[in-house]
Every structure is written in C-alpha cells, then in structure tokens.
Amino acid sequence: MSAAGPDTLRDLLEALRPDDGADQVSLRQILGHIGDRSFSATILLTGLILVSPLSAIPGLPTAGMVIIVTITAQYLLGRDHLWLPALLLDRSLHRDRMDRAIDFLHGPLGWIDRRTRRRLPFLTHRPLKWMVVLTIMATALPWPILEPLPMVTSIGATAVSLLAIGLVTRDGLFVVLGYTFIAALGAAIWQLWDSVW
C-alpha cells in the first residue's frame, strides 16, 4: 500500500476537491490525482468521506464498504494496481457537498499532520500489515446492514480512518489507536447487549 503522492494528509484530502469549473467529482477523478497504486490512500479517503456528514447520503456507506472490501481483497491477493468497477469509478458527488466535507475534515487532519511521525514501524509492514488490512475489511463489512442507524457507520469509518492513517503515514501509533478504538467499541456493544439480555 503505497503512500506515494500528496505529502500531507491535508494534501491528500484536497484530492477529493472537484477540478476547477466542475460541478461533480468522481472516484475516477480522485484516483487520477492520487494514483492507482495508492491502496492505503484510497481506503483513507473513503473512510474520511464516511466520517464526514456525507455519510448521511443514502447508499454511500454501502458503496464505501464495497470500495474498501474490494481494495483490501486486492491488496491481500498481491495486486500492484488498484482496480474498481466502472459503476463505482463513475459514481460522483456534487461539488457543494464535497467542499463542505473537505472543510469539515481540514482542521482535524491538520492537527493529525502535525503529530504523525515514523513510530512502531513493524505495525505498518508485513506481516502485521496484513492484520491491519484484514481488520479494515472486517470493520467495513457490516456497514450495509448498519446504514439505517444514524452515525453508526461513521463510528466504524473512524476506526478504518485511524488504521489507514497509520498505513499512509507509516505511524504505528495510529494503528494502535485504531485497534484501541475498535476494542472499546466492541466492549461497549458487549455491555449494551449484556444489559439488554
């Protein structure tokens, strides 16, 4: 999963912004900005979109799951270049919505940019990287079922984004934060289930 391309997370976020004069932005255009070898970056951008208010758009969490599962499966199978079906590549979002999402995420990513550095590198390299990728896949799989529940997919997307930030920046601390977030979420769900039953 290459981190080549934009130098910072905020630069990467700008890949979501439509070209000058364009009213829409598609996944095909986004990949044109970051490259078809940027597996981690594409996962991160997908996760960030679903952390933002755009997650309320009907069908978007399901599309995000398909994108993430497709990407992670290809990585685990050893593909060098990312492939996605035209149906997903040509799906587009309106400029106004995308601009609002970018503005929503710009501040938090700037804060993260100032704090990322190479830490715990063994967590972002094979074989442990495979476990990160599998965790991302497993986290995304339930999103279509959870989509009707407000904000639930955004919580899962936060975990995916933390793990993907770790891979993109090669900062293993964010991988640890992602695992911790998932563990805390799992514990909360278990306690809720136990209290109900």
C-alpha positions as CSV (number, residue, x, y, z in Angstrom):
1,M,0.0,0.0,0.0
2,S,1.9,3.0,-1.3
3,A,1.9,6.3,0.4
4,A,3.3,8.0,-2.7
5,G,1.6,11.1,-3.9
6,P,0.4,14.0,-1.7
7,D,2.9,14.9,1.1
8,T,0.4,15.5,3.9
9,L,-3.0,14.2,4.9
10,R,-4.5,17.6,4.1
11,D,-2.9,17.5,0.7
12,L,-4.4,14.1,0.2
13,L,-7.8,15.5,1.3
14,E,-7.6,18.0,-1.5
15,A,-7.7,15.1,-4.0
16,L,-11.4,15.0,-3.1
17,R,-12.0,18.5,-4.4
18,P,-13.5,18.8,-7.9
19,D,-11.4,20.3,-10.7
20,D,-11.9,24.0,-11.4
21,G,-15.2,24.6,-13.0
22,A,-16.5,21.1,-12.3
23,D,-19.8,20.6,-10.5
24,Q,-19.1,16.9,-9.6
25,V,-16.2,14.8,-8.6
26,S,-16.0,11.1,-9.3
27,L,-13.9,8.3,-7.8
28,R,-12.2,8.0,-11.2
29,Q,-11.0,11.7,-10.9
30,I,-9.8,11.1,-7.3
31,L,-7.7,8.1,-8.4
32,G,-6.3,10.3,-11.2
33,H,-5.0,12.6,-8.5
34,I,-3.5,10.0,-6.1
35,G,-2.6,7.2,-8.5
36,D,-3.9,3.6,-8.9
37,R,-1.1,2.2,-6.6
38,S,-2.3,4.2,-3.6
39,F,-4.3,1.5,-1.9
40,S,-3.9,2.9,1.6
41,A,-4.7,6.5,0.5
42,T,-7.9,5.3,-1.3
43,I,-9.0,3.5,1.8
44,L,-8.3,6.5,3.9
45,L,-10.2,8.9,1.7
46,T,-13.2,6.5,1.6
47,G,-13.1,6.3,5.4
48,L,-12.9,10.1,5.7
49,I,-15.9,10.6,3.5
50,L,-17.9,8.4,5.8
51,V,-16.7,10.2,8.9
52,S,-17.9,13.4,7.4
53,P,-21.6,14.5,7.1
54,L,-21.6,12.8,3.7
55,S,-22.2,9.5,5.5
56,A,-25.9,10.5,5.7
57,I,-26.3,10.2,1.9
58,P,-28.4,7.0,1.3
59,G,-26.3,4.2,-0.2
60,L,-23.0,5.9,0.4
61,P,-22.0,3.6,3.4
62,T,-22.8,0.6,1.2
63,A,-20.7,1.9,-1.6
64,G,-17.9,2.7,0.8
65,M,-18.0,-0.9,2.1
66,V,-17.8,-2.3,-1.5
67,I,-14.8,0.0,-2.3
68,I,-12.9,-0.8,0.9
69,V,-13.5,-4.6,0.7
70,T,-12.6,-4.6,-3.0
71,I,-9.4,-2.7,-2.3
72,T,-8.3,-4.8,0.7
73,A,-9.0,-8.0,-1.1
74,Q,-6.8,-6.9,-4.0
75,Y,-4.0,-6.0,-1.6
76,L,-4.2,-9.3,0.2
77,L,-4.1,-11.1,-3.2
78,G,-0.9,-9.2,-4.1
79,R,-2.1,-6.9,-6.9
80,D,0.2,-3.9,-7.7
81,H,-2.5,-1.7,-9.2
82,L,-5.9,-0.9,-7.9
83,W,-9.0,-2.0,-9.9
84,L,-12.6,-0.9,-9.3
85,P,-15.7,-1.5,-11.4
86,A,-16.8,1.4,-13.6
87,L,-20.1,1.6,-11.7
88,L,-18.0,2.7,-8.6
89,L,-15.4,4.7,-10.5
90,D,-18.1,6.9,-12.2
91,R,-20.2,7.5,-9.1
92,S,-20.0,11.2,-8.3
93,L,-20.8,13.6,-5.6
94,H,-21.8,17.3,-6.0
95,R,-19.2,19.9,-5.5
96,D,-21.1,21.7,-2.7
97,R,-21.4,18.6,-0.7
98,M,-17.7,17.6,-1.2
99,D,-16.5,21.1,-0.4
100,R,-18.4,21.0,2.9
101,A,-16.9,17.6,3.8
102,I,-13.4,18.8,3.0
103,D,-13.9,21.9,5.1
104,F,-15.2,19.7,8.0
105,L,-12.2,17.4,7.9
106,H,-9.5,20.0,7.1
107,G,-8.9,21.1,10.7
108,P,-8.7,17.6,12.3
109,L,-6.3,16.4,9.6
110,G,-4.1,19.4,10.0
111,W,-3.9,18.6,13.7
112,I,-3.0,15.0,12.9
113,D,-0.5,16.1,10.3
114,R,1.5,18.0,12.9
115,R,1.7,14.9,15.2
116,T,2.4,12.0,12.8
117,R,5.9,10.6,12.5
118,R,7.5,7.2,12.0
119,R,6.7,5.2,15.1
120,L,6.3,1.4,15.8
121,P,7.2,0.7,12.1
122,F,6.7,-3.0,12.5
123,L,3.0,-2.5,12.7
124,T,2.8,-0.9,9.2
125,H,5.0,-3.5,7.5
126,R,4.3,-7.2,6.6
127,P,3.3,-9.5,8.1
128,L,1.5,-7.3,10.7
129,K,0.3,-5.0,7.9
130,W,-1.9,-7.9,6.7
131,M,-3.6,-8.0,10.0
132,V,-4.3,-4.3,9.7
133,V,-5.8,-4.8,6.3
134,L,-8.0,-7.7,7.4
135,T,-9.2,-5.6,10.4
136,I,-10.2,-2.8,8.0
137,M,-12.1,-5.3,5.8
138,A,-13.9,-6.8,8.8
139,T,-14.8,-3.4,10.1
140,A,-16.4,-2.3,6.8
141,L,-18.3,-5.5,6.0
142,P,-21.3,-4.8,8.3
143,W,-21.9,-1.2,7.0
144,P,-24.8,-2.0,4.6
145,I,-26.7,-3.6,7.5
146,L,-25.9,-0.8,9.9
147,E,-26.6,2.0,7.3
148,P,-30.2,2.8,8.6
149,L,-28.8,3.5,12.1
150,P,-27.7,7.2,12.3
151,M,-23.9,7.8,12.8
152,V,-23.1,4.1,13.3
153,T,-21.2,3.8,10.0
154,S,-19.3,7.0,10.9
155,I,-18.1,5.3,14.0
156,G,-16.8,2.3,12.1
157,A,-15.3,4.7,9.5
158,T,-13.4,6.5,12.3
159,A,-11.7,3.2,13.2
160,V,-10.9,2.5,9.5
161,S,-9.5,6.0,9.1
162,L,-7.2,5.7,12.1
163,L,-5.8,2.4,10.8
164,A,-5.4,3.9,7.3
165,I,-3.7,7.0,8.7
166,G,-1.2,4.6,10.3
167,L,-0.5,2.9,7.0
168,V,-0.4,6.1,4.9
169,T,2.0,7.9,7.3
170,R,3.7,4.7,8.5
171,D,2.9,5.8,12.1
172,G,2.2,2.6,14.0
173,L,0.8,4.7,16.9
174,F,-2.3,5.4,14.8
175,V,-2.6,1.7,14.1
176,V,-2.6,1.1,17.9
177,L,-5.2,3.9,18.3
178,G,-7.4,2.2,15.6
179,Y,-7.2,-1.2,17.4
180,T,-7.9,0.5,20.7
181,F,-11.0,2.3,19.3
182,I,-12.3,-1.0,17.9
183,A,-11.7,-2.8,21.2
184,A,-13.5,0.0,23.1
185,L,-16.4,-0.1,20.7
186,G,-16.6,-3.8,20.9
187,A,-16.7,-3.6,24.7
188,A,-19.4,-1.0,24.7
189,I,-21.5,-3.2,22.3
190,W,-21.0,-6.2,24.5
191,Q,-22.0,-4.3,27.7
192,L,-25.1,-3.0,25.9
193,W,-26.0,-6.5,24.7
194,D,-25.4,-8.0,28.1
195,S,-27.6,-5.3,29.8
196,V,-30.5,-5.9,27.4
197,W,-30.4,-9.7,27.6
